[in-house]
Amino acid sequence: MQSEILILGVGNILFSDDGLGIRVVEKLLERYRFPDGVSVVDGGVLGINLLGVISHARHLIVVDTILNKGTPGDIHRLAGQEIPNRILAKNSLHQVDLLEALTLCQLLDHVPETVILGVEPSDLETLGTELTAPVKAQVDNLVGLVVAELQSLGGSYTRREAPSCPECQKTMEKS
């Protein structure tokens, strides 16, 4: 299946902040509908196994934690030549696999135009499914950056309707 734009969340939800990309994808799917031509994928830690999905996209927006010697919670945007340099710093194994998948796309003669959006993590090693406070505080901002990036590429989305029951509405407002 050919996607014009692929939004790909990567990371491991079992290691605190490493689950950021997956949490952002969950929020995107919870809040928005995307038309044909825009795919939103939970890539987990599949890395190189995502080659098939990645190689069919024209534009790729990756959401992940980014180690950039900043303060936990800092938002980063990487594009072009910045991507291999940061990933080669071995932020995590799934990022190294992601670089390998992008490199293999060259063999298929199709490397998607790629942007990585992410947040400086506080903790990538503690076993637990909760994001740390500085990273969790940036989830909504990152969701906003992803949809802004999507729009800059000519993509679109529609907001999902709010649930009709009062208790459902409260739950949605918290997310």
Residue pairs with C-beta under 8 A, 6 or more apart in sequence:
1 39
1 56
2 56
3 37
3 38
3 39
3 53
3 56
3 57
3 58
4 37
4 38
4 57
4 58
4 59
4 154
4 155
5 37
5 38
5 39
5 57
5 58
5 59
5 60
5 61
5 150
5 153
5 155
6 38
6 39
6 41
6 53
6 54
6 56
6 57
6 59
6 60
6 61
6 112
7 25
7 28
7 38
7 39
7 40
7 41
7 61
7 63
7 146
7 150
8 21
8 25
8 41
8 43
8 50
8 53
8 54
8 60
8 61
8 62
8 63
9 21
9 22
9 23
9 24
9 25
9 26
9 40
9 41
9 42
9 43
9 62
9 63
9 64
10 21
10 22
10 43
10 44
10 45
10 46
10 47
10 50
10 62
10 63
10 64
10 94
10 95
10 98
11 18
11 19
11 20
11 21
11 22
11 44
11 45
11 64
11 65
11 92
11 94
12 18
12 19
12 44
12 45
12 92
12 94
13 19
13 22
13 23
13 44
13 129
14 127
14 128
14 129
15 124
15 125
15 126
15 127
15 128
16 121
16 122
16 123
16 124
16 125
16 126
16 127
16 128
16 129
16 130
16 131
16 132
17 65
17 72
17 119
17 121
17 122
17 123
17 124
17 131
17 132
17 135
18 65
18 92
18 121
18 124
19 129
19 131
20 63
20 64
20 65
20 118
20 119
20 121
20 131
20 135
20 139
20 142
21 43
21 62
21 63
21 64
21 65
21 118
22 42
22 44
23 131
23 139
24 63
24 139
24 142
24 143
24 146
25 40
25 41
25 42
25 63
26 42
27 139
27 140
27 143
27 175
28 40
28 143
28 146
28 147
29 40
30 160
30 172
30 175
31 143
31 159
31 160
31 175
32 147
32 157
32 158
32 159
32 160
33 157
33 158
33 159
33 160
34 40
34 155
34 156
34 157
35 155
35 156
35 157
37 155
38 150
38 155
38 156
38 157
39 53
39 57
41 50
41 53
43 50
43 53
43 94
44 94
45 93
45 94
45 97
46 94
46 97
47 93
47 94
47 96
47 97
47 98
47 100
47 101
48 97
48 100
48 101
48 104
50 98
50 101
51 101
51 104
51 105
54 60
54 101
54 102
54 105
54 112
55 104
55 105
55 108
55 110
55 112
56 110
57 112
58 112
58 113
59 112
59 113
59 114
59 115
59 153
59 155
60 112
60 113
60 114
60 115
61 114
61 115
61 116
61 117
61 146
61 149
61 150
61 153
62 98
62 114
62 115
62 116
62 117
62 118
63 116
63 117
63 118
63 142
63 146
64 91
64 92
64 94
64 95
64 98
64 116
64 118
65 91
65 92
65 118
65 119
65 120
65 121
65 124
65 135
66 76
66 78
66 86
66 91
66 116
66 118
66 119
66 120
67 86
67 89
67 91
67 120
67 121
68 74
68 76
68 86
68 120
70 76
70 120
71 120
71 134
72 119
72 120
72 121
72 122
72 132
72 134
72 135
73 119
73 120
73 122
73 134
73 135
73 137
73 138
74 119
74 120
75 117
75 118
75 119
75 120
75 138
75 141
75 142
75 145
76 116
76 117
76 118
76 119
76 120
77 115
77 116
77 117
77 145
78 86
78 115
78 116
78 118
79 114
79 115
79 116
83 99
83 102
83 114
83 116
84 99
86 116
87 95
87 96
87 98
87 99
88 96
88 99
90 96
92 124
102 111
102 112
102 114
105 111
105 112
115 149
117 142
117 145
117 146
117 149
118 142
119 135
119 138
119 142
121 132
121 135
122 132
122 133
122 134
122 135
123 132
130 136
131 139
147 157
150 156
150 157
162 169
162 172
163 169
163 171
163 172
